[in-house]
Amino acid sequence: MFPYGFTVEAKLRDEADESPRTINLVPFAIGFLPEPFVQLCEGKAKRFNESVFASRHHDRQLEDFIILTSGRASHLVRSHRGNFTVPKLSESNMGFGVLGVFLGLLLEVSTHGPHTVPRTSWKHQDLDLMEFSEPGIFNYSTLLLSEKRDALYVGAREAIFELSRKNVSVRNNKVQWKVAELPMSMCTLKGKSKERDCLNYIRVLQFVDDERLYVCGTHAFQPQCDYLNLASFSLVGRPEDGRGKCSFDPSQSFTTVMVDGELYSGTAYNFLGSEPIISRYSPYQSLLRTEYSTSWLNEPSFVFADVIREGRNIADGEDDKIYYFFTEVSVEYEFFGKLLIPRVGRVCKGDLGGQRTLQKKWTSFLKAKLVCSMPELNFVFNVVHDVFILKGTDWRNTVIYGVFTSQWGNVGLSAVCAYNLTAVEDVFSKGKYMQKATVEQSHTKWVRYNGITPSPRPGACINNLMRQQNITNSLHLPDKTLQFVKDHPLLEDPILPIGNRPRLITKDVNYTQIVVERVQALDNNIYDVIFTGTDKGVLHKSVVFDGDVHIVEEIQLLKNSELIKNLLLSSETRSLYAGSDSGVVQSPTAFCGRYASCDDCVLARDPYCAWDPHTKACVNIFETSSQRRRRLIQSLNGDAEKCPSVSGLSLQEYQRMTVKMGSSAELLCLVHSNRAQVTWKFNGSVLTEASRFHFLGENGLLIYSVAPEDEGHYECWAVEWAPAAGKNFSRLLTGYILTLDLPPSPPQKAGHVVTTTLGIQEISSTHDGEASSPVDTSSSLSSTGTSSALPSSSSSSSSSSTSSSTNPNSVEAREAEVRLLPPLLKDQAWGVHAQEAFLLFCLALGPSDVHIHWLINGHSLDTPIMEYRRPLGQREVLVSSWLREGPLIRDARYHCVAEASTGNDMSEVDLRLTVGDEESIPARDLNQWRGALTEHEQLLKRWEKAWESCDGNRAV
């Protein structure tokens, strides 16, 4: 597989002359379409106006391809090896068709991409971070550490600060550098904002020597530089022209590095930003810069530059090299839009330019493409945002880390790729060159150069072999070599990452900055710890293990959700320094003390942290004496079995909670690990999501309509899988004892009893406390409490209404904020027959989460009750529920509870069996009772019909 996927060529055949023409459609991202993408094209192509359909062959090569343009399908032509033939389309339609392919691919990547999750998340307010900012000062984006002076230098808007390296909240010095009135007025005349653009943004802070800093600012779109005396912390006052050293625009990306008193920079050389330049400014030599040509630099966005020293004992006598990292618009591919390519460029420190060719220009400038891709999906991260070079004692041990995203930002993926410097050097010293080629009607692209390469090798630094040929510097290089490197600055061979894939891929995160530290753990192994800053002010900390990267934690560094513009690391203070528009934040490299248990400390897999069994605390191993280190517990595969056994929570440590019947109870459980699965147990049995249990997003448990059978012990357990150890680890986080606050039952009064006799002789009723003796032993039914009297001339009735009450001291007991609609249960009591099956009906109106629960004698029904729902507008729902019961064989109290997150409402009825004589019921009363039952059944049918056929407002 080609590193950017293979090139899909489209042979466009004109319907008139049948003459096909081939152009380069998709330069890097498709290749052999993966199975999920093919399925996506087949099943979801209707998402796009310019739809794409594809079918697959058994070898997964693209066999058939159709592009629908403006709703019209083209011919289907079978082709192989990535070629497909369609009728000739306009450039715009063809571009949209290819865009459809890319949109589908991006959707596939975002859907099936990795889901790496930080194990622990720390909020800004929960951490003791040190911060610095001053009123009226913004854009603290330029940072420079001084280990010797124990200081952090900060370049902001119109100000330079010297802060304490140990505590950035302590300001040692400050100097202001403002723009005079004349350059500010000139800036505004050019259409720039006086309040935002025409100020002086300090963008360059570099050490000249131990006593001075070289400082540059945008200075109202007229860049200026000056020297800062560190002893007096004042500017010398002899400003220099800053063109080519500092950007004109404060928002434009650029990079600088000071090497042996010479400033190497990558920026724009003019006001419009249209002339990119890589240059060297030296007090000893003339300016050296790149050629102004798109083949050298094509709209680059510079992110980083640094020097790699060859060392003193190098046998071939190679020169030191400066590497530039940037993203530019591709020149080698033709595409419907600007295609971005991440690059690494290289120049030699001893370059003096050419004698005749390339005078005062780099003779050693070469560039190659960096590859950071998902091979399984042929997806490329083609924008580099930041680079950190992790240097070893020998340059051959140096590793380059970079953070990448896709130029199509809606994918929501970020990647970290690592490259061996030896692989980079191999490409620059042995790689093939590319050259411009003209292909049909001036469609220009770059192809491999297959001719004879001049000697010495173009772009190579001066070495011992050249010196033996009397070429002691670049001025002695032959014109043939210089002309070749002028025309062929681009290398064909890509620079592939270690393992041919990213070290880390994250979803829904945009990385902007990166620093890396090598840490020796207690197992004496060396681990690379990666710190990445995001555009939301969050810091991710990851550890590189064999073939695996583990995200230890994420820290909300900044109070506000804003871009981290700069990130520095100090191994001496074990601190990170983050610069943003609003200020500077200092954070420790580890938060070991926040892990409260040995399990948590070990499962974090943080090489900085270990558990001390004597102090029962998680400690930083670099803040522990060597003698104490021997007793520490650290397992970077997350094997928590190495922790000493601890006793669980006792019942005395369980939280006690009392709630009223029918209300809701919320049991909270705080889990620090994002990778732990929460399991709830009730009286020793694992809970599953049932009608009255709902597992909350924050790992809590919500119990709907608490009933007597819900009383007991609740336990929250965290189960975490440690993949490196191949084990699950469980621990009890918290426990609850739930009890029910039952109100005392009111005594029954004779005057409140209504008896409907179902016997065959006479009615038996009670009035004013007087009891009648039954005549026969046939069963009868009575309803009390909230039911209305049955239509009978010989019975009296009284009704009372009962609703759920709330207690402000009870947990999650909610006031009634939903409504039960008539007929209520008390209105349905006369429809219940003791010797026949009966129906109870409940209708409620409330918010979208309203549900109806049935209780008999205070116990929730085990069998599920059918519930019908119909939305009424955007916020309300009409819910109906029917309860069908068999013949009543004992006294029973029925509750219908309508409950939602905003409250509840309840209806109840008591049904009691008595004895009597059905024949004693007057025919008139019995017929009236049966007529009422029929009317009730018809009412229910009307409700159901209205629910099914009418809109919500008419139904209500």
ZIFEN-V173630 format. One record per residue. SS is DSSP state (alpha for helix, beta for strand, coil for the rest). D_CENTER is the distance of its C-alpha to the mean C-alpha in whole Angstrom. Layout:
{{SS,D_CENTER} {SS,D_CENTER}}
//
This chain:
{{coil,30} {coil,30} {coil,27} {coil,26} {coil,27} {coil,31} {coil,32} {beta,32} {beta,36} {beta,37} {beta,41} {beta,41} {beta,45} {coil,47} {coil,48} {coil,52} {coil,52} {coil,50} {coil,49} {beta,46} {beta,44} {beta,41} {beta,38} {beta,35} {beta,32} {beta,29} {coil,29} {coil,26} {coil,23} {coil,25} {coil,28} {coil,29} {coil,27} {coil,25} {alpha,26} {alpha,23} {alpha,23} {alpha,26} {alpha,26} {alpha,23} {alpha,26} {alpha,29} {alpha,27} {alpha,25} {alpha,26} {alpha,27} {alpha,24} {coil,26} {coil,29} {coil,30} {coil,29} {beta,29} {beta,31} {beta,31} {beta,33} {beta,33} {coil,36} {coil,36} {coil,35} {coil,32} {coil,33} {beta,33} {beta,36} {beta,36} {beta,34} {beta,35} {beta,34} {beta,34} {beta,35} {coil,35} {coil,36} {beta,39} {beta,38} {coil,40} {coil,42} {coil,41} {coil,42} {coil,41} {coil,40} {coil,39} {coil,37} {coil,35} {coil,37} {beta,38} {beta,40} {beta,40} {beta,42} {coil,42} {coil,40} {coil,39} {alpha,37} {alpha,35} {alpha,34} {alpha,34} {alpha,31} {alpha,29} {alpha,30} {alpha,28} {alpha,25} {alpha,25} {alpha,25} {alpha,22} {alpha,20} {alpha,21} {alpha,20} {alpha,16} {alpha,16} {alpha,17} {alpha,15} {alpha,12} {alpha,13} {alpha,14} {coil,12} {coil,11} {coil,9} {coil,9} {coil,8} {coil,10} {coil,13} {beta,14} {beta,12} {beta,15} {coil,15} {alpha,17} {alpha,20} {alpha,20} {coil,21} {coil,24} {coil,23} {beta,26} {beta,25} {beta,28} {coil,28} {coil,31} {coil,32} {coil,32} {coil,31} {coil,27} {coil,25} {coil,26} {coil,24} {beta,27} {beta,27} {beta,30} {beta,31} {beta,34} {coil,35} {coil,39} {coil,39} {coil,36} {beta,34} {beta,31} {beta,32} {beta,30} {beta,31} {beta,30} {beta,31} {coil,35} {beta,35} {beta,35} {beta,34} {beta,35} {beta,33} {beta,34} {coil,31} {coil,32} {coil,31} {coil,29} {coil,30} {coil,34} {beta,35} {beta,38} {beta,39} {beta,38} {beta,39} {beta,39} {coil,39} {coil,40} {coil,41} {coil,44} {alpha,45} {alpha,47} {alpha,44} {alpha,42} {alpha,44} {alpha,44} {alpha,40} {alpha,40} {alpha,43} {coil,41} {coil,38} {coil,36} {coil,35} {coil,37} {coil,34} {coil,31} {coil,32} {coil,36} {coil,35} {coil,35} {beta,32} {beta,32} {beta,30} {beta,32} {beta,33} {beta,35} {beta,38} {coil,41} {coil,43} {coil,43} {coil,44} {beta,42} {beta,39} {beta,39} {beta,37} {beta,36} {beta,35} {coil,34} {coil,37} {coil,37} {coil,37} {coil,39} {coil,38} {beta,40} {beta,40} {beta,42} {beta,43} {beta,42} {beta,44} {coil,42} {coil,46} {coil,46} {coil,43} {beta,44} {beta,44} {coil,47} {coil,47} {coil,48} {coil,45} {beta,45} {beta,43} {coil,40} {beta,39} {coil,38} {coil,36} {beta,34} {coil,32} {coil,34} {coil,31} {coil,29} {coil,25} {coil,27} {coil,25} {coil,28} {beta,28} {beta,32} {beta,33} {beta,36} {beta,38} {coil,42} {coil,42} {beta,41} {beta,38} {beta,36} {beta,34} {beta,32} {beta,32} {beta,34} {coil,37} {coil,38} {coil,37} {coil,36} {coil,34} {coil,35} {coil,37} {beta,34} {beta,36} {beta,36} {beta,38} {beta,40} {beta,42} {coil,45} {coil,48} {coil,50} {coil,49} {coil,49} {coil,45} {beta,44} {beta,41} {coil,40} {coil,42} {coil,41} {coil,40} {coil,37} {coil,37} {coil,37} {coil,34} {coil,32} {coil,30} {coil,28} {beta,25} {beta,26} {beta,23} {beta,26} {beta,29} {beta,31} {beta,34} {beta,35} {coil,38} {coil,40} {coil,42} {coil,46} {coil,47} {coil,46} {coil,49} {coil,48} {coil,48} {coil,45} {coil,43} {coil,40} {beta,37} {beta,35} {beta,32} {beta,30} {beta,26} {beta,25} {beta,24} {beta,27} {beta,28} {coil,29} {coil,33} {coil,34} {coil,32} {coil,33} {coil,30} {coil,30} {coil,28} {coil,27} {coil,26} {beta,24} {beta,25} {beta,24} {beta,27} {beta,28} {beta,32} {beta,35} {beta,38} {beta,41} {coil,41} {coil,45} {coil,45} {coil,48} {coil,48} {coil,50} {coil,54} {coil,55} {coil,51} {coil,48} {coil,50} {coil,48} {beta,45} {coil,43} {coil,44} {coil,42} {coil,39} {beta,37} {beta,33} {beta,31} {beta,28} {beta,25} {coil,23} {coil,20} {beta,19} {beta,18} {coil,22} {coil,21} {coil,20} {coil,22} {beta,19} {beta,19} {coil,17} {coil,20} {beta,19} {beta,19} {beta,18} {beta,19} {beta,21} {beta,23} {beta,26} {beta,27} {coil,30} {coil,33} {coil,36} {coil,37} {alpha,35} {alpha,35} {alpha,33} {coil,30} {beta,27} {beta,25} {beta,21} {beta,19} {beta,15} {beta,15} {beta,13} {coil,15} {coil,18} {coil,16} {alpha,13} {alpha,12} {alpha,11} {coil,8} {beta,9} {beta,10} {beta,13} {beta,15} {beta,19} {beta,22} {beta,25} {beta,29} {alpha,31} {alpha,34} {alpha,32} {alpha,32} {alpha,35} {alpha,36} {alpha,35} {alpha,37} {alpha,40} {alpha,40} {coil,38} {coil,40} {beta,40} {beta,39} {beta,41} {beta,42} {beta,43} {beta,44} {beta,44} {coil,46} {coil,46} {coil,44} {beta,41} {beta,40} {beta,38} {beta,38} {beta,39} {beta,40} {coil,43} {coil,46} {coil,49} {coil,50} {coil,48} {coil,50} {coil,51} {coil,50} {coil,47} {coil,45} {coil,42} {coil,43} {coil,44} {coil,47} {coil,48} {alpha,52} {alpha,52} {alpha,52} {alpha,54} {alpha,57} {coil,57} {coil,58} {coil,55} {coil,54} {coil,51} {alpha,50} {alpha,53} {alpha,55} {coil,52} {coil,54} {alpha,53} {alpha,53} {alpha,50} {alpha,48} {alpha,49} {alpha,47} {alpha,44} {alpha,44} {alpha,44} {coil,41} {coil,39} {beta,36} {beta,36} {coil,35} {coil,34} {coil,30} {beta,28} {coil,26} {coil,24} {alpha,25} {alpha,25} {alpha,24} {coil,20} {coil,17} {coil,17} {beta,14} {beta,11} {beta,7} {beta,5} {coil,3} {coil,5} {coil,8} {beta,11} {beta,14} {beta,16} {beta,17} {beta,20} {beta,21} {beta,24} {beta,26} {beta,27} {beta,30} {coil,29} {coil,32} {coil,32} {coil,33} {coil,31} {beta,29} {beta,25} {beta,23} {beta,20} {beta,17} {beta,16} {beta,13} {beta,13} {beta,10} {coil,11} {coil,10} {coil,13} {beta,10} {beta,12} {beta,11} {beta,14} {beta,15} {beta,18} {beta,20} {beta,22} {coil,25} {coil,23} {beta,19} {beta,17} {beta,16} {beta,13} {beta,15} {beta,13} {beta,11} {beta,13} {beta,13} {coil,16} {coil,17} {coil,18} {coil,16} {coil,13} {coil,15} {coil,15} {coil,16} {coil,19} {beta,20} {beta,20} {beta,23} {beta,24} {beta,27} {coil,28} {coil,32} {coil,30} {coil,27} {beta,25} {beta,22} {beta,23} {beta,20} {beta,22} {coil,20} {coil,22} {coil,23} {coil,24} {beta,24} {beta,22} {beta,23} {beta,21} {beta,23} {coil,22} {coil,22} {coil,22} {alpha,24} {alpha,26} {alpha,23} {coil,24} {coil,26} {coil,27} {alpha,28} {alpha,26} {alpha,23} {alpha,24} {alpha,25} {alpha,22} {coil,20} {coil,21} {coil,21} {coil,24} {coil,25} {beta,26} {beta,28} {beta,30} {beta,34} {coil,36} {coil,38} {coil,36} {coil,34} {beta,31} {beta,28} {beta,29} {beta,28} {alpha,31} {alpha,31} {alpha,33} {coil,35} {coil,38} {alpha,39} {alpha,41} {alpha,39} {alpha,36} {coil,39} {coil,38} {beta,34} {beta,32} {coil,29} {coil,28} {coil,25} {coil,25} {coil,24} {coil,27} {alpha,28} {alpha,31} {alpha,33} {coil,32} {coil,35} {coil,36} {coil,35} {coil,37} {coil,35} {coil,35} {coil,38} {alpha,39} {alpha,40} {alpha,36} {coil,35} {beta,34} {beta,37} {beta,36} {beta,39} {beta,38} {beta,40} {coil,41} {coil,39} {coil,36} {coil,33} {beta,32} {beta,28} {beta,28} {coil,25} {coil,23} {coil,21} {coil,19} {coil,18} {beta,16} {coil,13} {coil,15} {beta,18} {beta,19} {beta,21} {beta,25} {beta,27} {beta,31} {beta,34} {coil,37} {coil,36} {beta,35} {beta,31} {coil,30} {coil,29} {coil,28} {coil,31} {coil,32} {coil,32} {beta,29} {beta,26} {beta,23} {coil,20} {coil,17} {coil,17} {coil,19} {coil,22} {beta,25} {beta,27} {beta,31} {coil,32} {coil,36} {coil,37} {coil,40} {alpha,43} {alpha,41} {alpha,38} {coil,39} {beta,39} {beta,36} {beta,33} {beta,31} {beta,27} {beta,26} {beta,23} {beta,23} {beta,21} {beta,21} {beta,22} {coil,22} {coil,24} {coil,26} {coil,26} {beta,27} {beta,26} {beta,26} {beta,27} {beta,27} {beta,29} {beta,27} {beta,29} {beta,32} {beta,33} {beta,37} {beta,37} {beta,40} {beta,42} {beta,44} {coil,46} {coil,49} {coil,52} {coil,54} {coil,57} {coil,60} {coil,61} {coil,64} {alpha,67} {alpha,67} {alpha,63} {coil,64} {beta,64} {beta,66} {beta,66} {coil,69} {coil,68} {coil,71} {coil,75} {coil,77} {coil,76} {coil,73} {coil,72} {coil,71} {coil,71} {beta,71} {coil,72} {coil,71} {beta,74} {coil,73} {coil,75} {coil,76} {coil,75} {coil,77} {coil,75} {coil,73} {coil,71} {beta,67} {beta,66} {beta,62} {beta,62} {beta,59} {beta,58} {coil,56} {coil,54} {coil,56} {coil,58} {coil,62} {coil,63} {coil,66} {coil,69} {coil,72} {coil,72} {coil,69} {coil,68} {coil,64} {coil,62} {coil,58} {coil,55} {coil,52} {coil,49} {coil,45} {coil,42} {coil,43} {coil,40} {coil,40} {coil,38} {coil,38} {coil,37} {coil,33} {coil,32} {coil,35} {coil,35} {coil,37} {coil,38} {coil,36} {coil,37} {beta,40} {beta,42} {beta,45} {coil,48} {coil,50} {coil,49} {alpha,50} {alpha,53} {alpha,54} {alpha,54} {alpha,56} {alpha,59} {alpha,58} {coil,57} {coil,60} {coil,61} {coil,62} {coil,60} {coil,56} {beta,54} {beta,51} {beta,49} {beta,47} {beta,44} {beta,42} {beta,40} {beta,38} {beta,34} {coil,31} {coil,28} {coil,28} {coil,32} {beta,33} {beta,37} {beta,38} {beta,42} {beta,43} {beta,47} {coil,49} {coil,45} {beta,44} {beta,41} {coil,42} {coil,41} {coil,41} {coil,39} {coil,40} {coil,39} {beta,37} {beta,37} {beta,35} {beta,35} {beta,33} {beta,35} {coil,33} {coil,30} {coil,30} {beta,33} {beta,34} {beta,37} {beta,37} {beta,40} {beta,41} {beta,45} {beta,46} {beta,49} {beta,51} {coil,54} {coil,57} {coil,57} {coil,59} {coil,58} {coil,57} {beta,54} {beta,51} {beta,49} {beta,45} {beta,43} {beta,40} {beta,38} {beta,34} {beta,31} {coil,29} {coil,31} {beta,34} {beta,37} {beta,40} {beta,43} {beta,46} {beta,49} {beta,52} {beta,54} {beta,56} {beta,59} {beta,62} {beta,66} {beta,69} {coil,71} {coil,74} {alpha,72} {alpha,76} {alpha,76} {coil,73} {coil,75} {alpha,74} {alpha,73} {alpha,71} {alpha,69} {alpha,69} {alpha,67} {alpha,65} {alpha,64} {alpha,64} {alpha,61} {alpha,59} {alpha,60} {alpha,59} {alpha,56} {alpha,55} {alpha,55} {alpha,53} {alpha,50} {alpha,51} {alpha,50} {alpha,47} {alpha,46} {alpha,47} {alpha,46} {alpha,42} {alpha,42} {alpha,44} {coil,44} {coil,41} {alpha,39} {alpha,41} {alpha,45} {alpha,44} {coil,43}}
//
